[in-house]
């Protein structure tokens, strides 16, 4: 009986040892087992967003803030000091060239004109008398001179007649000058009367009205500006005066196209063309240098776009056709000494640099580190010059996953289980819509 009990204990002990051993091996192999189970059920790998890279068009832009201004705008001031008698147009109303936009009180000027005309008539009468007196003096001088030739009068009488002739001639010249001066005064006052009616020099809109009927306007001097009664702007042709930073101005040229984003129209993009680039810098409030650049705004329709609106301009300084494009957030920096074995000798890796540019390709369901050579970037995408081929899939997000992804890690597209599409193709016009994560790194340039 004791021998049977001993045999039972040996069998039980052996079973216990086997269970412990098998359990330990199971714990050790659990990740591989779990991965195999998930792979067989289609649930294996880190969820990522994938994109199939294709050739496209990349447009590199320079962004600059600006303000909309009309090409033609005028400030209406008075050329005479007088009270405002009438303002036919209100702010915001359209005016045509030649319309009377300001009427000044001209009663004092009219009275001055009447007085000037009366003075002119008086001077013309004195001129007529001076001409008659001069004619008589000339006749007397000629008569005395003929008598002097026959010794009938003395030399003194001849000199007296000559002096009288010259005096009358001087009075005649003075009378002529007085008449001319009186005429000029009449013309001046008549001109001032015309200035009492101020007409618009251009077609446009009254964009600012600074005065009211009854106010006294004054003319300007060299040291003091005159009263600006109103401003009129032709809003049919507008420009955006932008401030291009000195670090960005080099590739900007007249004739380049631009996209204009106006804060007042957040859902619209307007077209523009670079019209002028300043050759001399200006100084901003923060003491940085910028170059004033004018971009002509091409209107979409007949709407009136207000002067002074804030805008941001993207000037297209470079366009690259038929180049592979990848979202900028998909292009990562990896230390050269941390690249997977064998990749440090890739043509896309510069051994003299600390970092290499890489993307993650999907190969047989795994993330594979792939060095690339990049070109220019726009706000969303980066040109891939080498390292990728059209039709290859790369990991483009989420951003947090990209930061933690490892070489040869098992991956699967987001939504592969049917919840959502997980694979995209980069569009020819610039790629898929950027999300919040993309926006955080979209501005990074190579």
C-alpha positions in Angstrom: 0.0 0.0 0.0 2.8 2.3 0.8 4.3 1.7 -2.7 1.1 2.6 -4.4 0.9 5.9 -2.5 4.4 6.7 -3.4 3.7 6.2 -7.1 0.7 8.5 -6.9 2.7 11.3 -5.4 5.3 10.9 -8.1 2.7 11.2 -10.9 1.1 14.2 -9.2 4.4 16.0 -8.7 5.3 15.4 -12.4 2.0 16.9 -13.5 2.6 19.9 -11.3 6.0 20.5 -12.8 4.7 20.2 -16.3 1.9 22.7 -15.6 4.5 25.2 -14.2 6.8 24.7 -17.1 4.1 25.1 -19.7 2.7 28.1 -17.9 6.1 29.8 -17.8 6.6 29.2 -21.5 3.1 30.5 -22.2 3.8 33.7 -20.3 7.1 34.2 -22.2 5.5 33.6 -25.6 2.3 35.5 -24.8 3.1 38.6 -27.0 4.0 36.5 -30.0 0.9 34.3 -29.4 -1.3 37.4 -29.0 0.1 38.9 -32.2 -0.5 35.8 -34.2 -4.1 35.5 -32.9 -4.7 39.2 -33.7 -3.1 38.8 -37.1 -5.4 35.9 -37.9 -8.4 37.9 -36.9 -7.3 41.1 -38.7 -6.9 43.1 -35.5 -3.1 43.2 -35.2 -0.9 46.3 -35.3 -0.9 50.0 -34.4 -3.7 52.0 -36.1 -2.3 54.6 -38.5 -3.5 56.7 -41.4 -2.0 55.8 -44.7 -1.6 57.6 -47.9 -0.6 56.5 -51.4 1.9 59.0 -52.9 1.4 60.1 -56.4 3.0 62.8 -58.6 1.3 66.2 -58.2 1.9 69.9 -58.3 3.5 71.9 -55.5 3.2 75.6 -55.2 5.6 77.4 -52.7 4.2 80.6 -51.3 5.4 83.6 -49.3 2.8 84.9 -46.9 2.6 88.5 -45.9 0.0 90.6 -44.0 -1.5 93.7 -45.6 -4.3 96.1 -46.0 -6.7 96.8 -48.9 -6.4 100.2 -50.5 -7.9 101.7 -53.7 -5.5 102.5 -56.4 -7.0 105.9 -56.8 -8.3 107.9 -53.8 -8.4 111.6 -53.2 -8.7 113.9 -50.2 -11.1 116.8 -50.8 -9.9 120.0 -49.2 -11.0 123.6 -49.8 -8.8 126.1 -51.6 -10.6 129.0 -49.9 -11.6 129.6 -46.3 -15.4 129.7 -46.1 -18.4 128.0 -44.4 -19.8 124.8 -45.8 -23.2 125.5 -47.3 -24.0 122.1 -48.7 -22.8 118.5 -48.8 -24.9 116.7 -51.4 -23.5 113.2 -50.8 -23.5 111.1 -47.7 -20.6 108.8 -46.7 -20.9 105.6 -48.7 -22.7 107.1 -51.6 -21.4 106.8 -55.2 -20.3 109.9 -57.0 -19.2 110.5 -60.6 -16.4 112.7 -61.8 -17.6 116.3 -62.1 -20.3 116.0 -59.5 -20.5 118.9 -56.9 -19.6 117.2 -53.6 -19.1 120.4 -51.5 -20.8 123.8 -51.8 -19.2 126.7 -49.8 -20.8 130.0 -48.8 -19.8 132.4 -51.6 -21.7 135.6 -50.6 -18.5 137.4 -49.4 -16.8 136.3 -52.6 -19.7 137.6 -54.7 -19.5 140.9 -53.0 -15.8 141.1 -53.5 -16.3 140.3 -57.2 -18.8 143.2 -57.6 -16.3 145.5 -55.9 -13.5 144.3 -58.1 -15.5 144.8 -61.2 -16.4 148.4 -60.1 -12.7 149.1 -59.5 -11.9 147.7 -62.9 -14.4 150.0 -64.5 -13.0 153.0 -62.6 -9.4 152.2 -63.7 -10.6 151.8 -67.3 -12.1 155.3 -67.1 -8.8 156.7 -65.7 -7.0 154.9 -68.5 -9.1 156.6 -71.1 -8.4 160.0 -69.5 -4.7 159.2 -69.3 -4.7 158.3 -73.0 -6.3 161.6 -73.9 -3.9 163.6 -71.7 -1.0 161.8 -73.2 -2.3 162.5 -76.8 -2.6 166.2 -76.0 0.9 166.3 -74.4 2.4 164.7 -77.5 0.6 167.2 -79.8 1.8 170.2 -77.7 5.4 168.8 -77.8 5.3 168.4 -81.5 4.0 171.9 -82.0 6.6 173.5 -79.7 9.4 171.5 -81.4 8.4 172.8 -84.8 8.4 176.4 -83.5 11.7 175.8 -81.9 13.1 174.8 -85.3 12.2 178.3 -86.6 13.5 180.0 -83.4 10.0 181.1 -82.5 10.2 179.5 -79.0 13.0 179.1 -76.6 14.8 175.9 -75.7 13.2 176.1 -72.2 9.7 176.0 -73.7 10.7 173.0 -75.7 12.1 171.2 -72.6 8.9 172.0 -70.7 6.7 170.5 -73.4 8.9 167.4 -73.6 8.7 167.0 -69.8 4.9 167.3 -69.9 4.8 164.6 -72.6 6.9 162.2 -70.6 4.8 162.8 -67.5 1.6 162.1 -69.3 3.2 159.0 -70.8 4.1 157.8 -67.3 0.5 158.4 -66.1 -0.8 156.4 -69.1 1.5 153.5 -68.3 0.4 153.5 -64.7 -3.2 153.6 -65.7 -2.6 150.6 -68.0 -1.0 148.7 -65.2 -3.9 149.6 -62.8 -6.4 148.2 -65.3 -4.4 145.0 -65.7 -4.2 144.6 -62.0 -7.9 145.2 -61.6 -8.6 142.6 -64.3 -6.4 140.1 -62.5 -8.3 140.7 -59.3 -11.6 140.0 -61.0 -10.2 136.8 -62.5 -8.8 135.8 -59.1 -12.2 136.3 -57.3 -14.0 134.6 -60.1 -11.7 131.6 -59.7 -12.3 131.6 -56.0 -16.0 131.6 -56.7 -15.5 128.5 -58.8 -13.6 127.0 -55.8 -16.7 127.5 -53.8 -18.1 124.5 -55.7 -15.9 121.5 -55.2 -16.3 118.8 -57.8 -15.2 115.2 -57.6 -12.1 114.5 -59.8 -12.9 110.8 -60.1 -15.7 108.2 -60.2 -15.9 106.5 -56.8 -17.5 106.4 -53.4 -17.4 108.8 -50.5 -15.4 106.7 -48.1 -15.0 109.3 -45.3 -16.9 112.5 -44.5 -15.1 114.7 -41.9 -17.2 117.8 -41.9 -20.8 119.0 -41.6 -22.8 121.9 -43.1 -22.1 125.1 -41.3 -18.5 124.3 -40.4 -15.7 126.7 -41.3 -13.0 125.1 -43.5 -9.6 126.6 -43.7 -6.9 126.4 -46.4 -3.6 124.7 -45.6 -0.1 126.2 -45.4 3.4 124.8 -45.6 3.4 124.0 -41.9 -0.3 123.4 -41.2 -2.6 121.1 -43.2 -5.9 122.4 -44.4 -9.3 120.9 -43.5 -9.9 117.6 -45.3 -13.6 117.7 -45.9 -14.0 114.2 -47.3 -12.2 111.3 -49.0 -13.3 109.7 -52.3 -12.0 106.4 -53.5 -12.4 104.4 -56.7 -13.2 101.0 -55.3 -13.3 99.3 -58.8 -9.5 98.8 -58.7 -8.0 97.7 -55.4 -4.6 96.7 -54.2 -3.3 95.0 -51.1 -0.3 96.8 -49.6 1.6 94.0 -47.9 4.7 93.9 -45.7 7.0 91.2 -47.0 9.7 90.3 -44.5 13.2 90.8 -45.6 14.0 87.1 -45.4 11.2 86.3 -47.9 11.4 89.1 -50.4 14.2 87.8 -52.7 12.0 85.5 -54.8 9.0 87.9 -55.0 8.7 89.4 -58.5 6.2 91.6 -60.4 3.6 89.5 -62.2 3.5 86.6 -59.8 0.0 85.3 -58.9 -1.2 85.5 -55.4 -4.1 84.2 -53.2 -5.7 86.9 -51.0 -7.5 86.0 -47.8 -9.7 88.9 -46.5 -10.7 88.7 -42.9 -14.1 90.0 -43.7 -14.7 87.2 -46.1 -13.4 84.1 -44.2 -14.9 81.5 -46.6 -13.5 83.1 -49.9 -10.2 83.3 -51.6 -9.5 86.1 -54.0 -7.0 86.1 -56.8 -4.3 88.7 -57.2 -1.2 89.7 -59.1 2.0 91.3 -57.8 2.1 94.9 -59.1 5.1 96.5 -57.4 7.9 95.5 -55.0 9.6 98.3 -53.1 13.4 98.5 -53.6 13.9 100.3 -50.2 13.0 98.6 -46.9 10.7 100.1 -44.3 10.9 99.6 -40.5 8.0 97.9 -38.7 6.9 98.8 -35.1 9.0 96.0 -33.8 12.1 97.4 -35.6 12.1 94.5 -38.1 12.6 95.3 -41.8 10.0 94.7 -44.5 9.5 95.6 -48.1 6.2 97.1 -49.1 4.7 95.0 -51.9 1.5 95.9 -53.8 -0.7 93.1 -55.0 -3.6 94.0 -57.3 -6.8 92.4 -56.2 -8.8 90.8 -59.1 -12.5 91.2 -58.1 -14.8 88.2 -58.4 -18.0 90.1 -59.1 -19.5 93.6 -58.8 -19.5 93.7 -55.0 -18.0 96.6 -53.2 -15.0 95.6 -51.1 -14.3 98.2 -48.4 -11.1 100.1 -48.2 -8.9 99.4 -45.2 -9.9 95.7 -44.7 -7.2 93.5 -43.3 -5.9 90.7 -45.5 -3.2 88.1 -45.8 -1.6 87.4 -49.1 0.1 84.1 -50.3 2.4 85.0 -53.2 3.2 82.0 -55.4 7.0 82.3 -55.8 7.7 78.8 -57.1 5.7 76.0 -58.8 7.0 72.5 -59.3 5.1 70.1 -61.6 4.9 66.3 -61.6 6.7 65.8 -58.2 5.9 63.2 -55.5 4.1 64.9 -52.6 3.9 63.9 -49.0 2.2 65.7 -46.1 4.8 67.6 -44.3 4.0 66.0 -40.9 4.8 62.5 -42.5 8.4 63.6 -43.1 10.4 63.1 -39.8 13.9 63.6 -38.6 15.8 60.6 -37.3 19.4 60.5 -36.1 21.7 58.9 -38.6 23.2 56.7 -35.9 19.7 55.4 -34.9 18.7 54.3 -38.5 18.0 50.6 -38.9 21.1 48.6 -40.0 22.1 49.1 -43.6 20.2 52.4 -44.2 23.1 54.6 -43.2 24.6 54.0 -46.6 21.4 55.0 -48.4 21.9 57.7 -51.1 19.4 59.8 -49.3 21.4 59.8 -46.1 24.3 62.3 -45.6 26.7 60.8 -43.2 28.2 64.2 -42.4 24.8 65.3 -40.9 23.4 64.3 -37.5 19.8 63.8 -38.8 18.3 62.2 -41.9 14.8 62.8 -43.3 12.7 59.7 -43.3 9.1 58.5 -43.9 7.5 55.3 -42.8 6.4 53.0 -45.7 3.9 50.2 -45.2 5.6 47.0 -46.4 3.9 43.6 -45.7 1.8 45.2 -43.0 4.8 46.8 -41.2 6.2 50.3 -40.8 9.5 50.5 -42.6 11.9 53.4 -42.1 12.7 54.9 -45.5 15.2 57.7 -46.0 14.1 60.4 -48.5 15.5 63.5 -50.1 13.1 66.4 -49.9 12.6 69.6 -51.9 10.5 72.7 -51.2 7.4 72.7 -49.0 4.1 74.6 -49.1 1.8 75.0 -46.1 0.8 71.3 -46.2 3.0 69.2 -48.4 6.7 68.5 -49.0 8.2 67.5 -52.4 9.9 64.1 -52.3 12.8 64.1 -54.7 14.0 60.6 -54.1 13.5 57.6 -51.8 9.9 56.9 -52.7 8.1 55.6 -55.8 4.6 56.5 -57.1 2.0 54.2 -55.6 3.8 53.4 -52.4 2.0 53.7 -49.1 3.3 55.9 -46.3 2.2 56.6 -42.7 0.8 60.1 -42.4 -0.7 60.1 -38.9 -1.9 60.5 -36.3 0.9 62.8 -35.3 1.2 61.3 -31.8 1.6 57.8 -33.3 4.2 59.0 -35.7 6.4 60.2 -32.9 6.3 56.8 -31.2 6.3 54.5 -34.3 9.2 52.1 -34.6 10.9 50.4 -37.5 9.3 47.0 -38.5 6.3 47.7 -36.2 3.1 45.9 -37.2 0.5 48.5 -38.4 -2.9 48.6 -39.9 -5.0 51.4 -41.4 -7.4 53.2 -39.2 -10.8 51.7 -39.9 -9.6 48.5 -41.4 -12.1 46.7 -39.3 -14.8 48.6 -41.2 -15.3 51.7 -39.0 -13.8 54.2 -41.4 -11.6 54.5 -44.4 -8.0 54.5 -43.5 -6.2 54.9 -46.8 -6.0 58.1 -48.9 -4.4 59.2 -52.1 -2.7 62.6 -52.3 -4.7 64.8 -54.7 -3.1 66.5 -57.6 -4.0 69.9 -56.2 -2.3 69.6 -52.9 -3.5 66.6 -50.9 -6.1 65.7 -48.4 -7.6 68.3 -46.0 -5.3 69.1 -43.1 -6.5 68.2 -39.6 -5.4 69.9 -36.3 -2.4 67.7 -36.1 -1.3 68.5 -39.6 -1.7 72.2 -39.0 0.6 72.0 -36.0 3.5 71.1 -38.3 2.4 72.2 -41.7 4.6 75.3 -41.6 7.8 73.3 -41.2 10.0 73.8 -44.2 13.1 71.8 -45.2 
